[in-house]
Amino acid sequence: MAASAELEQLRRKTTRYEAERAAWKHIMRRLAPPLSRRIELFGQLQAAGLVSINQAKAMLCMASPHVSLVKYERDDTVILRTMKEHLAAFPGHGFETMFHQVLAGKVCGIGRAQRIYAGAGLQLYRRNARRPKGKYRLAVAPHSNFTWSIDFMHFRLVSGAPARTLNVLDDFSRECLLIKGGFGTSASLVAEQLAELVGRRGLPSTIRCDNGPEFTGRAFLQWAAAAGITIEHIAPYRAYQNAYIERFNRTVRDNLILWNSFTSLDDFDRVAEDFRYHYNHCRPHESLGWTTPAGYAAANAHC
């Protein structure tokens, strides 16, 4: 009677997967294979990655202490190859960025991925940044296009000619709005480039920048005043007060400038535009809950 009642319960399972697992558990109980055989089957299931540990325990009628007796090796070839292929294309990506872009929810868990990553020696060297004493928090922008952060970066062409790039970031969505290279910089040139960006993107309420001559010049300040934009200058030598763009600059340096050679400004602008698209639409951002800047902006368009 007990067996017939158990079979009747199997018929009531809602899904095929639940019915198959319950049927397998019923067979194990009826056949009563020795523990050594069940441990062997458990190891085979885990090595193949077919079911979770808890599911395998339920199917094979095993207790938790028995799991520690299981000896098995997982095949990490596919995961390691996926990591190496991604890091070959994006050598500046660290573990978490790589994991959430190509592995999370698809191949394996973060613990297993971390062990494979460290075991293969794929870690990047990171210089510890000096952080200011105490806590300083930037004001949170309420929506996109409210506050822009801007800054300049230096780089060199293959010929050795020094150049600079103007980077513009949206503080709310962390979208990169502009990466523009040039040889010379001036307040009027910055105003011209931002005016062109405003024509495509719309007016921000505030622009945060440092106290460089390009951002304190008359042409730039007059353009901002005429457009109704508030210019927020950080305190001298306090780069952490413009932390969003400073962190973005490091990403640009580690993923764009250090791994590419540029023969001209046109070459730089072409590669930088590809980088900007990937950064906005493909690269997950930790501070945005591991979503892309473009995806985060679209999800919060109503704000």
Phi, psi and omega in degrees: 000323181295320181294317180295324178294322180291321177295324177297323177293326178297323181292338183270359179299140188282325183240160179295323181296316179295322180294318180295318180293317179294323179294319178297319178296321178297318180296319180299321180292321183286318182281330180051059178293155180297159182300323180299322179290321179293323176297321178296316178296321178300314179298322179293319179296318181289323179295325179279344180070030185281320182223167177283172180297315181295322179293319179294321177298317180293319182293322184262005179056051181249147176268163183301319179300335181289334184296326181294345179274351186281132175242117179208158179235131178270149177273108182261013185298314183295317181295316180296321178294321177298317178299312184295321178296319179293316182289336174291325178279327181228076186294343181273356181283136173275186186296310187295319178297315179298316183296311184287344179271323188236344186243327188301126176072006184239314190245309186203174177278169185289328180294313178295318179297321179296320179295318179293317181299312180290322180295330179274358179068039183267004184296147175266144174282128179238125175281129180292123181281143175283126183252147182292151176290141183081182182249135176228121182242131176286149176296136183277125178290136183284339181198172178296152177065022177268310179230130172252143171250134182229151180193162177254151172230150177260146171204174181231147174279174180299326180289351182094358180291129179285142179217169179225155177232137176266120180252135179232131184230140173274121186294328185286307185262354184062021177288137172277116184268333184201135166227107187231121180271156179190162178271316181247153179227146177203166180297321180292323179292319177298316179298321180294316181292321179290325177297322177294321178294320179298325178297330179268325190257329186106168184279132170275164176278324185220145171238124180259133183205174177271195185255028177296159181299334179291334184256357176244000180291158184296319184298318181292315182292322178293320178297315181297317180296318180294327180275351181080028181258133177274128178263121180252101178275134177283165178292148180303136177062027177237069184298333181294344176285351174237050193295327184298311182286329178294319177293323178294323178301321179295321177297319178297316181294317184284333186248344183243304189285316185288339186249012180222153174243133186243126180272338182203172178291326177296321177296318178297314182297324179293312180293321181295325179292322175296318178297318181297319179295315180297319181297319184281326191247344186237328187273117179290149184243128185299316184289348178257020181072033180059039168248164179282154178303317180295319178295321179293320179295321180292322181289337181245030181295337182282346183293000000 
